[in-house]
């Protein structure tokens, strides 16, 4: 079984739920995805690093840094950073705050970020694309350049298209249709 297949199974078993849910937007959905219970899982971390690096390499992306809007992006960024170091080409991590701090340095981007860096913005779940685009705007405001957006899961509700329409390449490790199909397969 490949690392991607193992990661898919983890997302289905740990993060994907069918039922009647109200989303943060107030919209109703027949499924819910809580990526954090997979992205913060020890095995999930290892697999995310492997699969995330594989996708970036396949796309020809060679960023200096990887990160995104805290908190959903953080474990993915750390997993990719760790795996990149093991592969011999360190890609360091950063986190984007929703708002700049009002104390200390007042920074909005924390971690290894430096002006001029080429970054891949990561996201746990893409729904509208808003969180990823917000992180991209923060990076650009600090004179960084965005190579692309890498998501763990795409809810397939127009978010990836919104990111692409903003001129940013986007790759998702999994789409909700694949999670749903695998959940059905595992249940049967």
SVG drawing of the C-alpha trace seen along z (x, -y; Angstrom):
<svg xmlns="http://www.w3.org/2000/svg" viewBox="-29 -46 49 51">
<polyline fill="none" stroke="black" stroke-width="0.4" points="0.0,0.0 1.4,-3.4 1.8,-6.3 -1.0,-8.1 -3.3,-5.1 -2.5,-4.8 -3.1,-8.6 -6.4,-8.3 -7.5,-5.5 -6.5,-7.6 -8.5,-10.6 -11.5,-8.4 -11.3,-6.6 -10.4,-9.6 -11.5,-12.8 -14.5,-12.1 -18.0,-11.8 -21.3,-11.4 -24.5,-12.8 -26.3,-16.1 -23.9,-19.0 -24.0,-22.8 -20.8,-24.3 -19.1,-27.5 -20.8,-29.4 -24.2,-28.3 -24.7,-26.0 -25.9,-22.5 -23.9,-19.5 -24.2,-15.8 -20.6,-15.3 -17.9,-16.9 -14.2,-16.8 -12.0,-17.5 -8.5,-17.2 -6.9,-18.0 -7.5,-14.5 -5.4,-13.1 -2.9,-15.9 -2.0,-15.9 -1.8,-12.1 1.7,-10.7 1.3,-8.4 -0.7,-11.2 2.3,-13.5 4.7,-11.1 2.4,-10.3 1.5,-14.0 5.1,-14.8 5.8,-12.1 2.7,-12.7 3.0,-16.5 6.6,-16.4 5.8,-13.9 3.1,-16.3 5.3,-19.3 8.1,-17.4 5.8,-16.1 4.5,-19.7 8.1,-20.9 7.6,-23.3 10.8,-24.3 9.8,-26.6 12.0,-28.0 9.1,-27.7 5.8,-26.1 3.0,-27.4 -0.4,-28.9 -3.2,-30.3 -2.9,-29.0 -4.1,-26.4 -5.3,-24.2 -2.1,-24.6 0.4,-24.3 0.7,-20.5 0.8,-20.1 3.6,-22.7 5.6,-21.0 5.1,-17.6 6.3,-18.7 9.2,-20.6 10.4,-17.6 10.1,-15.3 11.9,-17.8 14.9,-17.8 15.0,-14.0 15.0,-14.2 18.0,-16.5 16.4,-19.7 15.1,-21.6 11.9,-23.6 11.3,-25.5 7.9,-26.3 5.9,-29.5 2.5,-30.3 0.2,-33.2 -1.9,-34.7 -5.4,-35.8 -4.4,-39.2 -1.1,-40.8 -0.1,-40.6 -0.6,-43.8 2.5,-43.1 6.1,-42.2 7.2,-42.6 3.6,-42.9 4.2,-40.3 1.5,-38.5 3.8,-35.8 5.7,-33.8 8.5,-31.2 11.1,-31.1 9.5,-33.6 11.8,-36.2 11.0,-38.8 11.7,-37.5 10.9,-33.9 9.2,-31.5 6.5,-29.7 3.9,-27.0 0.8,-27.9 -0.8,-24.8 -4.4,-24.3 -6.1,-21.5 -9.5,-21.8 -10.4,-24.0 -14.1,-25.0 -14.3,-28.6 -10.5,-29.1 -10.8,-32.1 -8.3,-30.9 -5.6,-30.0 -6.1,-33.3 -5.9,-35.2 -2.5,-33.5 -1.3,-34.3 -2.2,-37.9 -0.2,-38.0 2.8,-36.5 2.7,-38.9 2.2,-41.9 5.6,-40.8 7.2,-40.6 7.1,-36.9 6.0,-35.0 3.5,-32.2 4.5,-29.2 1.2,-27.4 -1.3,-26.1 -1.2,-22.6 -4.3,-21.3 -4.9,-18.0 -8.6,-17.9 -10.8,-19.7 -14.5,-19.8 -15.0,-20.3 -17.3,-23.3 -15.5,-25.9 -12.6,-26.8 -9.9,-25.4 -11.4,-27.2 -11.4,-30.5 -7.7,-30.1 -6.9,-29.2 -8.9,-32.3 -6.6,-34.4 -3.7,-33.1 -2.4,-30.6 -1.7,-27.0 -3.5,-24.6 -3.1,-20.9 -5.2,-18.8 -4.1,-15.5 -7.7,-14.3 -11.1,-15.4 -14.3,-14.7 -15.6,-12.4 -12.5,-10.1 -13.0,-10.2 -16.7,-9.4 -16.0,-6.5 -13.3,-5.1 -15.7,-5.4 -18.3,-3.4 -15.7,-0.8 -14.5,-0.4 -18.0,-0.2 -19.1,2.5"/>
</svg>
